[in-house]
Amino acid sequence: MGEMLNHRLLFAIALITLIAITPIFASLNAKSIQEMTIVREHQGTISAGGPTFKDLEINISIARDDSLQKASLTGATATGSSYGRSAYIREYAPSNPYSYSFQEAIKSKSTDMLTAQFSQLDAGERTLYTKPSELVESGSFFQVIAGKVANNSNSDFERVAKLMIWVHNRTRYDLAVGGQEKSAVWVYNNRKGVCVEFANLFMALTRSIGIPTKYVTGITYSDLMGSWQGHAWAETYIGGKWAAADPTWLELGSVDATHIRYFEGPETEWNGYGSMFAYVRPGSEINWERTGNEMSSTISDVQVIASSERLPVKDYELTLSTSELSAGEKALITFSY
């Protein structure tokens, strides 16, 4: 039995008290989608104030195509790097207004630490994903905080879990902050934000204690909002594997199939969901209207083709992070199967 547990997957976290277990489990709000196929119809129109414009270039972020999800593109050229891809459209003499459309088909599946591939980090990668940046100020300030929050942890998984719970419980989700992309220090001081701010604060904490952490952006379905939305989360390097970590929704080690990744890498390389360049007459205004704008409150261009749910887990084990727990005290509980 002990040998079997060494291969079991740690995929869910919960913070419990001895006197209030059920409500805390309910607050995890874990989603059940295991596999999903969707189609996104991107459409847009660009117009200039003058009679014409020229040399139009459009770059719109599209889903990654890798071992975790499969994505195809029609109606545009796919370009990109190891971090992410873009749909690229180039017109030397576009009409005014100029309209475009393209489609991406994506097949995704839930990710977990059991199926994740082992990944050896070299010194350069470890530095890249632990160093501070303008939005993720992972230094001595957050090192002290992370040390206190993750004190008495027995593993990196437990450290990351405690930090995620702390960020999730301390930070208020506030749509008024959407689109502002505030730094980790700002989030710590103001205790509010949306997914980007949750991710920035979480990454600052994990990196400050030497745990490599990537920035991830994409789209996902929100049960709370009842719609598809742009989303940001993270991946942490635990036990030789990259583990999905979503501090907004409190998912660690496993995220559902609606987490569709568009970018995965250092936050300094993230250029946003779309960019456009064109030559126009001096003083002319240019307008870009598009569907699929991930910075809006909802994304309406997603069509679900097929989906399947995870099967119920019957053989599982719950373990506490401590052998002694008094009334009112808190501990980490790990669900493994």
Backbone torsions as a table, in degrees:
resi	resn	phi	psi	omega
1	MET	NA	-41.0	179.9
2	GLY	-63.6	-38.1	178.6
3	GLU	-66.0	-37.6	178.4
4	MET	-62.7	-40.3	-177.1
5	LEU	-65.4	-26.6	177.8
6	ASN	-62.9	-23.3	-178.6
7	HIS	-104.1	2.0	-179.1
8	ARG	-77.6	156.3	-175.5
9	LEU	-93.7	127.8	170.2
10	LEU	-92.6	112.8	-172.4
11	PHE	-133.5	-5.5	-179.4
12	ALA	-137.3	149.0	180.0
13	ILE	-128.5	153.9	175.5
14	ALA	-154.9	145.7	173.4
15	LEU	-105.0	121.8	-175.5
16	ILE	-123.6	159.2	166.5
17	THR	-116.9	160.3	-176.6
18	LEU	-64.1	-26.4	-173.7
19	ILE	-105.7	0.3	-177.0
20	ALA	-148.2	75.6	-176.6
21	ILE	-87.8	-51.6	-171.9
22	THR	-58.4	-48.2	-178.5
23	PRO	-61.3	-34.6	-178.7
24	ILE	-70.4	-40.4	176.2
25	PHE	-59.8	-39.9	-178.9
26	ALA	-64.5	-30.5	-176.3
27	SER	-71.2	-13.6	178.6
28	LEU	-65.6	-33.0	176.3
29	ASN	52.7	42.9	-178.5
30	ALA	-67.4	136.3	-179.4
31	LYS	-96.6	156.1	-166.4
32	SER	-105.8	2.1	-175.3
33	ILE	-72.8	122.4	-179.1
34	GLN	-95.0	-42.1	177.7
35	GLU	-138.3	149.4	-177.5
36	MET	-154.4	142.4	172.6
37	THR	-121.5	125.9	179.5
38	ILE	-130.3	161.1	173.1
39	VAL	-125.6	134.2	175.9
40	ARG	-114.8	125.3	177.3
41	GLU	-101.6	102.7	179.1
42	HIS	-89.0	127.8	176.9
43	GLN	-137.5	149.4	178.5
44	GLY	-165.1	163.7	177.8
45	THR	-136.5	132.3	177.9
46	ILE	-118.3	130.0	-179.8
47	SER	-135.0	148.9	179.6
48	ALA	-117.7	154.5	-179.0
49	GLY	-67.4	-29.3	179.4
50	GLY	-84.9	-179.1	-178.0
51	PRO	-69.0	-32.1	-177.8
52	THR	-144.7	163.3	166.3
53	PHE	-145.7	166.3	-173.2
54	LYS	-142.6	171.9	177.8
55	ASP	49.2	59.6	-178.7
56	LEU	-86.5	129.5	175.2
57	GLU	-126.9	130.3	179.5
58	ILE	-124.9	130.9	173.7
59	ASN	-126.5	121.5	179.7
60	ILE	-126.9	127.9	-178.7
61	SER	-61.8	135.9	178.0
62	ILE	-130.0	169.0	-174.1
63	ALA	-64.7	145.3	173.8
64	ARG	-65.5	150.4	175.5
65	ASP	-121.0	101.5	-174.8
66	ASP	-149.5	-162.9	-175.4
67	SER	-70.2	-19.2	-177.5
68	LEU	-94.0	-24.5	177.8
69	GLN	-152.1	146.6	-179.7
70	LYS	-109.3	133.1	-177.1
71	ALA	-140.1	138.7	176.6
72	SER	-126.8	157.8	-175.0
73	LEU	-134.2	135.1	173.9
74	THR	-131.3	140.5	177.9
75	GLY	95.5	0.2	178.2
76	ALA	-158.6	170.9	179.3
77	THR	-99.6	130.1	178.8
78	ALA	-85.3	127.1	174.3
79	THR	-130.2	170.4	176.3
80	GLY	155.3	-165.0	-177.7
81	SER	-135.4	-169.1	178.7
82	SER	-68.8	-16.2	-178.5
83	TYR	-86.8	-34.0	-177.0
84	GLY	-175.2	175.9	-177.1
85	ARG	-125.5	161.2	176.2
86	SER	-136.9	149.5	168.1
87	ALA	-87.7	123.2	-173.9
88	TYR	-112.2	128.2	177.4
89	ILE	-127.3	130.8	-179.6
90	ARG	-130.5	126.2	176.6
91	GLU	-132.5	120.6	-178.6
92	TYR	-77.2	-33.0	-179.9
93	ALA	-134.1	70.9	-176.0
94	PRO	-73.3	155.8	173.1
95	SER	-71.7	163.3	178.1
96	ASN	-128.5	104.4	8.2
97	PRO	-79.1	160.1	178.8
98	TYR	-112.6	128.0	179.3
99	SER	-113.5	144.7	179.0
100	TYR	-137.6	162.1	173.0
101	SER	-156.7	144.6	173.5
102	PHE	-154.0	165.9	-174.4
103	GLN	-132.6	139.9	171.5
104	GLU	-123.8	136.6	176.5
105	ALA	-111.4	131.3	-171.9
106	ILE	-131.7	130.5	172.4
107	LYS	-116.7	116.0	-175.9
108	SER	-119.9	163.9	176.3
109	LYS	-143.0	156.6	177.9
110	SER	-63.2	148.0	-179.3
111	THR	-112.4	146.8	177.4
112	ASP	-150.9	167.1	-175.9
113	MET	-72.7	-19.2	178.9
114	LEU	-70.1	-43.6	-176.8
115	THR	-91.4	-10.1	-179.6
116	ALA	-64.3	143.5	179.6
117	GLN	-82.0	144.9	174.0
118	PHE	-67.3	141.4	-177.2
119	SER	-137.0	118.9	179.9
120	GLN	-86.8	121.8	179.1
121	LEU	-90.5	133.5	172.2
122	ASP	-87.6	176.1	-175.5
123	ALA	-61.6	-37.3	-179.6
124	GLY	-65.8	-42.6	178.9
125	GLU	-66.7	-40.0	179.3
126	ARG	-63.0	-40.6	177.5
127	THR	-66.1	-42.3	-178.1
128	LEU	-58.4	-39.3	-173.8
129	TYR	-100.8	11.9	171.6
130	THR	-123.0	-11.7	-177.4
131	LYS	-78.3	154.2	178.8
132	PRO	-75.8	163.3	175.1
133	SER	-142.3	-177.8	-178.2
134	GLU	-61.4	-35.8	-178.6
135	LEU	-98.4	-17.9	-178.8
136	VAL	-123.7	86.6	-172.6
137	GLU	-86.8	69.9	-175.8
138	SER	-80.9	89.5	-180.0
139	GLY	-134.2	-155.9	-175.3
140	SER	-63.6	-31.8	179.8
141	PHE	-59.0	-51.5	-179.6
142	PHE	-77.6	-22.2	177.2
143	GLN	-63.0	-41.1	178.5
144	VAL	-64.5	-44.9	-179.2
145	ILE	-64.0	-47.7	-179.0
146	ALA	-61.5	-37.8	179.0
147	GLY	-61.6	-38.5	178.9
148	LYS	-72.6	-44.0	-177.3
149	VAL	-65.3	-42.5	-175.5
150	ALA	-94.7	17.1	-178.0
151	ASN	-61.3	145.8	177.9
152	ASN	63.8	27.5	175.8
153	SER	-83.8	148.5	-178.3
154	ASN	-100.5	-6.8	-178.3
155	SER	-158.1	165.7	175.4
156	ASP	-65.1	-33.9	177.3
157	PHE	-59.4	-45.0	-179.7
158	GLU	-67.3	-38.5	177.8
159	ARG	-61.1	-48.3	-179.2
160	VAL	-63.5	-40.3	-180.0
161	ALA	-61.8	-45.4	179.8
162	LYS	-63.1	-39.8	179.1
163	LEU	-66.8	-40.4	178.6
164	MET	-63.7	-45.6	179.0
165	ILE	-60.9	-41.0	179.9
166	TRP	-62.1	-46.2	178.7
167	VAL	-62.6	-46.1	-177.2
168	HIS	-61.9	-43.3	-176.8
169	ASN	-77.9	-29.0	-174.9
170	ARG	-86.3	-24.5	-172.3
171	THR	-102.7	128.4	179.4
172	ARG	-89.3	131.2	178.3
173	TYR	-74.8	119.2	-173.8
174	ASP	-134.2	108.0	-178.3
175	LEU	-62.4	-20.9	179.4
176	ALA	-64.9	-19.7	179.2
177	VAL	-87.8	-9.7	-176.7
178	GLY	-53.9	134.2	178.3
179	GLY	85.2	-4.0	-177.3
180	GLN	-91.6	-22.0	177.3
181	GLU	50.7	67.7	-179.3
182	LYS	-80.7	152.8	-177.1
183	SER	-79.1	169.1	-178.9
184	ALA	-61.8	-40.9	179.0
185	VAL	-63.3	-41.6	178.1
186	TRP	-62.4	-42.8	-179.5
187	VAL	-64.5	-41.6	178.2
188	TYR	-60.3	-43.6	-177.4
189	ASN	-73.0	-35.7	-174.9
190	ASN	-99.1	-17.1	173.7
191	ARG	57.5	40.0	177.3
192	LYS	-156.1	166.0	178.6
193	GLY	156.7	-172.1	172.4
194	VAL	-117.2	-162.8	-171.4
195	CYS	-55.7	-38.2	-179.8
196	VAL	-61.1	-44.9	-178.9
197	GLU	-68.1	-39.9	175.7
198	PHE	-58.1	-45.1	-178.1
199	ALA	-66.2	-41.8	-179.1
200	ASN	-61.8	-45.0	179.4
201	LEU	-66.5	-42.6	178.4
202	PHE	-60.6	-45.9	-178.8
203	MET	-64.6	-37.4	178.7
204	ALA	-62.2	-38.4	-179.5
205	LEU	-71.2	-48.0	-177.6
206	THR	-67.1	-42.3	179.4
207	ARG	-64.5	-33.7	-176.2
208	SER	-64.6	-23.0	177.1
209	ILE	-107.6	21.7	170.2
210	GLY	84.5	13.9	178.5
211	ILE	-96.0	111.9	-179.0
212	PRO	-58.0	135.5	-177.2
213	THR	-141.8	129.2	178.0
214	LYS	-95.7	158.3	172.6
215	TYR	-98.4	135.4	-178.7
216	VAL	-129.3	134.3	173.6
217	THR	-129.2	158.1	179.5
218	GLY	175.0	-147.2	175.6
219	ILE	-128.9	157.8	176.9
220	THR	-158.4	163.1	178.3
221	TYR	-95.4	127.7	-179.8
222	SER	-98.8	116.9	174.4
223	ASP	-64.2	-34.2	-178.8
224	LEU	-65.3	-45.0	-178.3
225	MET	-88.2	-18.4	-177.5
226	GLY	68.8	34.2	-176.6
227	SER	-160.0	164.6	172.0
228	TRP	-78.3	144.4	-178.5
229	GLN	-146.5	156.9	167.8
230	GLY	-66.7	146.3	-174.5
231	HIS	-148.2	155.0	175.8
232	ALA	-132.8	140.1	175.6
233	TRP	-149.5	-153.6	-174.7
234	ALA	-147.2	171.2	169.6
235	GLU	-134.7	131.1	179.9
236	THR	-112.2	148.9	-178.2
237	TYR	-92.0	106.6	-175.7
238	ILE	-129.0	124.0	175.4
239	GLY	59.7	33.1	178.7
240	GLY	82.1	8.9	179.1
241	LYS	-132.1	152.9	172.6
242	TRP	-86.4	120.2	-177.8
243	ALA	-109.8	129.0	177.1
244	ALA	-61.5	140.3	-178.6
245	ALA	-143.1	113.0	-178.6
246	ASP	-117.8	94.8	-177.6
247	PRO	-69.4	-22.5	178.3
248	THR	-67.0	-45.0	-176.6
249	TRP	-103.2	3.2	177.1
250	LEU	58.8	54.4	175.8
251	GLU	-120.9	126.1	179.8
252	LEU	-136.3	133.2	178.1
253	GLY	86.7	-27.7	179.2
254	SER	-150.3	130.4	172.5
255	VAL	-127.2	151.5	-175.4
256	ASP	-72.4	170.7	-174.1
257	ALA	-71.5	-11.5	176.8
258	THR	-77.7	-8.8	172.6
259	HIS	-78.3	93.1	-177.6
260	ILE	-101.1	117.2	-170.9
261	ARG	-85.6	131.5	174.9
262	TYR	-108.5	-35.5	-179.8
263	PHE	-137.8	142.7	-179.7
264	GLU	-150.3	109.0	-177.6
265	GLY	166.9	-156.8	177.0
266	PRO	-72.5	136.4	-176.8
267	GLU	-60.9	-22.8	179.2
268	THR	-69.3	-16.4	179.7
269	GLU	-96.1	-3.6	-178.9
270	TRP	-80.0	121.9	-176.1
271	ASN	-108.1	9.4	179.4
272	GLY	96.1	176.3	-173.5
273	TYR	-83.5	-13.2	-179.3
274	GLY	-170.1	148.6	175.8
275	SER	-144.3	155.7	-178.2
276	MET	-145.4	141.0	178.8
277	PHE	-136.7	138.7	177.0
278	ALA	-160.0	154.6	173.4
279	TYR	-90.7	127.4	176.9
280	VAL	-132.9	167.5	176.3
281	ARG	-64.0	145.2	177.3
282	PRO	-54.9	132.3	179.3
283	GLY	87.4	-8.5	179.9
284	SER	-77.1	142.2	175.5
285	GLU	-91.9	148.2	177.6
286	ILE	-124.6	137.3	-175.1
287	ASN	-123.1	136.4	-179.5
288	TRP	-126.9	111.1	175.0
289	GLU	-108.8	129.3	-174.8
290	ARG	-147.2	150.7	168.3
291	THR	-87.2	168.0	176.5
292	GLY	69.7	27.1	177.5
293	ASN	-78.0	107.2	-174.2
294	GLU	-69.1	-13.4	179.1
295	MET	-85.8	-7.0	177.2
296	SER	-81.6	171.5	-175.7
297	SER	-68.1	-31.1	179.1
298	THR	-137.9	156.3	175.2
299	ILE	-115.3	117.7	-171.8
300	SER	-103.5	2.5	-174.1
301	ASP	-99.7	17.8	-178.3
302	VAL	-100.8	128.8	175.7
303	GLN	-117.9	121.7	179.0
304	VAL	-82.3	119.6	-179.6
305	ILE	-89.1	-42.2	-178.9
306	ALA	-157.5	153.4	175.8
307	SER	-156.8	156.3	176.1
308	SER	-140.3	151.8	-177.8
309	GLU	-100.8	155.9	174.9
310	ARG	-66.4	143.1	174.8
311	LEU	-74.5	147.6	177.7
312	PRO	-59.6	140.9	178.6
313	VAL	-90.0	121.3	-177.1
314	LYS	-102.1	-31.7	-178.3
315	ASP	-105.5	99.9	-177.0
316	TYR	-144.1	169.9	179.3
317	GLU	-142.5	139.1	176.0
318	LEU	-109.2	131.0	178.6
319	THR	-129.1	142.9	177.6
320	LEU	-95.8	152.5	179.9
321	SER	-79.6	-3.7	178.3
322	THR	-142.1	153.0	179.2
323	SER	-89.6	-13.1	-179.9
324	GLU	-127.3	132.6	-177.9
325	LEU	-146.4	119.9	179.6
326	SER	-96.7	164.2	179.8
327	ALA	-57.2	130.5	178.9
328	GLY	89.6	-14.5	179.3
329	GLU	-81.0	160.5	-177.6
330	LYS	-114.4	151.5	176.8
331	ALA	-151.6	162.5	177.2
332	LEU	-93.2	131.2	175.5
333	ILE	-112.2	133.1	-178.0
334	THR	-111.0	129.8	178.3
335	PHE	-99.9	120.3	-178.1
336	SER	-130.1	148.0	177.6
337	TYR	-144.0	NA	NA
